[in-house]
Structures are given as structure tokens and as C-alpha cells.
């Protein structure tokens, strides 16, 4: 009998797992044999994202436009699966088309790259596994894909789904993050009823369609955590006191479920208990990205952008993921590819002609809409939807080499934003779905900056600077996005942190690294023990201590003008001062995020 190949064994295992899941559903999940377990809605910790920079021009000369003629390159073909995402505009310009063209930056760097749109995440994962499995025995294989590009905040869940399988081929075959093409800058968003934006608490009992455990879903969950709204992780029940979800096949299906008025009859749960009744619920929220947001506005309307990557500016870098073994074996190809994409980012950022060409190539690569469409929604626009409501649509930015040095924490005063986002949202999905994602690969194992560092080293001083976010010192928060109290312990009567405060401060830092386009207002509070005037002064000193700590830890992510301080002393208690517990709650630092 012919032996199964490693790939064949993998597919056999997947088939067996599928059968087991079917048996599990019959016995445990369906309720026919065993009573179903009720999953309680959960509070979500606040996640504030790192600073990402504005997409300003770089001082580089205009390159020649790539032709439409396929380039003749005496190199093996490199295959790349991608979504329809404007953050890849620099990549598109660099390659010249779905295959590398004559005169393109990729051709000049001697890389033969084939780009293929693939919206299905599971197929991306399958093709990475397929390539690695075949590559082990046949380095010249034409099966599978060398690279994929996805949302960085979904990286932990993505790699948790494939690296355990890839590691069976050997630890050198795992998938790793090596670069970022750009970032979402508004197009990825949570769209909901206007009342939710006015008063977030009215979103309790909402039903949002999303591709679960991915970047757009993360936006909703983060916003809920910011506003003390519980999240119901069970997409088969309805909790009127939490945000609920409908599982979509992809980001376009999420939009379509709202447009079509998708409804379900669900069992009602409260505080983790089934209430013995069902309720018909209809989708009234969407997590999606362009063109999903455009479809919602044009085909139905009625929803506004509650929050997006315009506010959570650092949440969603477009990360490039490849197979470690192949990348190590083909280091020069990987570095040349990174160099070309960085140069493409420079061109798109600096020159309207290159941006327009990138949009033209994108329309062909995505096989959807036209040049004008992708150009329009790269920049982002405000339009009236089908019901006459003004909504924000689109918005992305590309990265150059300097931006990557900044976002991976390789520049002086920077921090590794990619790592923070990876871990923060990895922790989040593990908390809400412990059975599906009990753990995820360690960031230090799956983020390899050696290729980027080599490219930067060879470039020397010829690296266009990274974009910087700036804030006006005299501007206050006009629109509050979230507010949360932090229990930061100080020495009694002083503004010095206790050793126990270190962990909380690190958590606060990581949180604030994600919401990069939002101002930070630090409010100091005390209990009522002691003199009121002294408490007012002490609350101010403690708020400034937090401000100084953040700014010293990462000056680039906390530039002048981003953080402001207010002191309230004992004037705004949130609990009675008559008990030890109440006084402990009142000794706090509140963090307000807004714009």
C-alpha cells in the first residue's frame, strides 16, 4: 500500500478532526443528548493602542512608472496571497501588477513575485501549510504560497491555527512576521446605530456581524472594553446586557448580513444563565472594511462609524508572514523584496502619480471596481449614505522602510508596536475563546526583524524618515472615546510608585500604545483622608508621575502635547469614603482617551 505523504496525513487528520467536531455537536452542542453549557458574557479589559504616524510625504524623487509587460527575471517565482486592502498600495506599485512587470521596483531588485487575492483566511493558512509540507521534500515546489499579508492584531489567532501543524515538520518550518506593508487608517471600522455613538451604553443588546476573532472584531471588542460593556462570546445566544455577535464568513459577508436584515431566534441569557425563552434578534452593527463599509452605506445606510482604525491608529498594521525555513534559505530574495516594498511605500507617500498608478494596479489585482474607487477610498472620504446620514468611509496608509524601523521598535525612542498589538489581542482572544485558542505562539518566536535590519543597514542614511504623529499643546479633548480608572499604587502620601505598581504601569503603557491617534488625559484622584488642599496637590503630583513615566519610556509614542493632566483631589469619589474598600477605589488615576 502506498504511504501517505506528510501533506496527505495532514488532510487525513483534518478530516478526522472534522468528524469529531460533528460528533461533538450531536452529543454536546446540539442539546439533544446533553444539556448545553451556557457561556457567560465577559468584561473586557481596556486596550489602548500604540501611536502610529501620519502618512506624510517623504523626500524622495519620483521613480519611473512600471510597465504592464511581465518582466523576465531569472529567479524562482515567489507566491503571495493577500486581501483587497489599500494598505498594500506600496506593494502593488512596487510589483507593477499581479506578476512582476518590466520597470517595476520589484524587477529592479531581481524578485519575481506573483500576487493573488484570497479573502478566505482558512485557505491562506492551508496554502502556507501546503507550501511548507511540499518544500521540505521539494525546494522547487510550485504548490502553496510563500507569503500572506493579514491584519497584525489578528496575527496571534492566525498563527495559533497553523504553527502547531507547521512545527510537526520541524521548528524551522513555523510561520513568522517579517515586515509591514502599511496600516489601516480608518477603513477598518465598527459601524452601528447613531445612538451607540452618542451613548455607548445603549449598545448593550446589540447584534454585530463580524468575522470572529479577526481584526475588525477586535475593534468592536476593544470599544466595548473601553466603555465597560460586556461581550458575549457565544454566537448562539443573546445577552441583552452585552454586545452579541453573528459569525460572518468574511468581512463582505458581515456587511451583507446587515444589508439583508439577517435575523436569528436565540436563547436569552443573563449573567451566564439561560432564561428559558427565545428572542428574535436582527443584525444592527457591522465590523468590516472597505469595500464592506461602502456597501453598507450605498445599499442600505442607517449606520455610522462608531470607532475605527482612524482612532485606533496602531491596531492594524498589514503584516507580512512567511515560512521561516524558506526565508532563511532565501534571505537575499526576502531582503530584496522588503527593499522593493519599502521603496514602493516611499513613492506612494511622496508622489500623487505613484499613488494613482498603485490604485490602477490595485483595481486589476483585486479584480474589483476601478482606479478611481481605490484611490478615493485610500484617502478616505465623508459621504451621505442611502438614508442621507453622513458617514466616513475608507482610509489607509502605506509604510516605507523608516516606518517599519519605527513600528518594530528599532529606532531610538520607539517601541515594538507590532509585538504589543500581537500580544494584546492574542491575550484577548484567548480570554474570550479559551477552548478555541487556549494559547498562541510567543511573539519573540514569530517576529523576526533580522531581514529588516539587514536592509536598513545596507541603506545607511538613505532611509526616508518615518511619519510622526503630532498634537497641539493647547488643544483639549473635545470628543471622549473612553474613560477607565486604574489602580496604580503609590507610596503613602507621596507620588512615588510602589513595586506593585510596575505591572499595572506596563499594562497601561501597552494599552495606550494601541490608540495612537487619541489624546490622553490623566486625572488624579485621592480619598478624603487628610487636608483637602494637600490631597489636591498630591493628586496632581501622582498624575504627573504617570505622565512622566510614559513619556520617558517611549518619547516617540508619547510626543509633546499628547498627554494632559487634571487633578481633582478628593472631590470626585466613585465609592463611599466611609470604608477601607471605598477609600481604596477613590485613590485612583483615571485615563480618558479622546480627540
DACORTA-V620820 format. One record per backbone hydrogen bond with DSSP energy under -0.5 kcal/mol. CO is the residue of the C=O (numbers start at 1). NH is the residue of the N-H. Records with the same first field share a line. If there is no record, write none. Layout:
CO->NH ; NH
This chain:
5->9
6->10
7->11
8->12
9->13
10->14
11->15
12->16
13->17
14->18
15->19
16->20
17->21
18->22
19->23
20->24
21->25
22->26
23->27
24->28 ; 29
25->30
26->33
27->34
37->39
38->40
42->231
46->48
48->513 ; 514
49->514 ; 515
50->516
54->56
58->60
69->102
71->73
73->75
78->114
79->146 ; 147
80->116
81->149
82->118
83->85
85->88
86->89
88->92
89->93
90->94
91->95
92->96
94->106
95->101
98->115
100->71
101->104
102->67
104->108
105->109
106->111
107->110
111->113
112->78
113->100 ; 115
114->80
116->82
119->121
120->124
121->125
122->126
123->127
124->128
125->129
126->130
127->131 ; 145
128->132
129->133
130->134
131->135
132->136
133->137
134->137 ; 138
138->141
146->323
147->81
148->321
150->319
151->154
152->155
154->158
155->159
156->160
157->161
158->161
159->162 ; 163
162->165 ; 166
163->167
164->168
165->168
166->169
167->170
170->173
171->174
172->325
174->324
176->322
177->448
179->320
181->399
182->318
183->397
187->189
188->309
189->191 ; 288
190->306 ; 307
191->286
192->304
193->196 ; 197
194->198
195->199
199->202
200->203
201->204
203->206
206->244
207->284 ; 285
208->246
209->287
210->212 ; 248
211->214 ; 217
214->218
215->219
216->220
217->221
218->222
219->223
220->224
221->225
222->226
223->227
224->229
225->228
226->483
230->243
231->42 ; 233
233->235
234->237
236->267
238->240 ; 269
239->242
241->230
242->205
243->232
244->208
246->210 ; 248
250->254
251->255
252->256
253->257
254->258
255->259
256->260
257->262
258->261
262->283
264->266 ; 281
266->279
267->238
268->275
270->273
273->270
277->268
279->266
281->264
285->209
286->191 ; 288
288->189
289->292
291->295
292->296
293->297
294->298
295->299
296->300 ; 301
297->386
304->192 ; 306
307->190
308->311 ; 312
311->313 ; 517
312->315
316->184
317->152 ; 319
318->181 ; 182
319->150 ; 321
320->178 ; 179
321->148
322->176
323->327
324->328
325->329
326->330
328->331
330->334
331->335
332->336
333->337
334->338
335->339
336->340
337->341
338->342
339->343
340->344
341->345
342->346
343->347
344->348
345->349
346->350
347->351
351->355
352->356
353->357
354->358
355->359
356->360
357->361
358->362
359->363
360->364
361->365
362->366
363->367 ; 368
370->374
371->375
372->376
373->377
374->378
375->379
376->380
377->395
378->396
381->393
383->385 ; 391
385->388
389->385
391->383
393->381
395->185 ; 187
397->183
400->404
401->405
402->406
403->407
404->408
405->410 ; 411
406->409
407->417 ; 418
411->414
413->556 ; 557
415->409 ; 417
416->420
417->421
418->422
419->423
420->424
421->425
422->426
423->427
424->428
425->429
426->430
427->431
428->432
429->433
433->437
442->445 ; 446
443->446 ; 447
446->177 ; 448
447->449
449->453
450->454
451->455
452->456
453->457
454->458
455->459
456->460
459->462
461->463
462->464
472->475
479->595
482->593
484->591
486->488 ; 589
487->489
489->498
491->494
496->491
498->501
499->502
500->504
501->505
502->506
503->507
504->508
505->509
506->510
507->511
508->512
509->513
511->515
513->49
514->50 ; 314 ; 516
515->518
519->521 ; 594
520->522 ; 564
521->523 ; 592
522->524 ; 566
523->590
524->568 ; 569
525->588
531->535
532->536
533->537
534->538
535->539
536->540
537->541
538->542
539->543
540->544
541->545
542->546
543->547
544->548
545->549
546->550
547->551
548->552
549->553
550->554
554->557 ; 558
559->562
560->471
562->520
564->522
566->524
568->571
569->526
576->579
579->583
580->584
581->585
582->586
583->587
586->588
588->525
589->486
590->523 ; 592
591->484
592->521
593->481 ; 482
594->519
